[in-house]
């Protein structure tokens, strides 16, 4: 992966939807039924022809068992962080939470 940020485009989001849907052996119609739109709408999403609203993006992510972050950017720091936190002891998890809360409070009090 290069250091430059990849542009967020409808085409890339659509490609991720298609890739995940196909990897699950799911048809466009099956996905459409799960999120209450037409097959044609799913086709337009996958081809980058139509913007996807936030709620629909969440519905599609849920139907495909991925996160919105993955659909948008192709990576999922949220799950990576969560899975790594689970490996910590309870004491170490509390240290991480306390540190994060201190940083948030610091930013809010600026």
Buried (B, 14 or more C-beta within 10 A) or exposed (E): EEEEEEEEEBEBBBBBBBEBBEEBEBEBEBBBBBBEBEBEBBBBBBEBEBEBEEEBBBBBBEBBEBBBBBBBBBEBEEEEEEEEEEEEEEEEEEEEEEEEEEEEEEEEEE
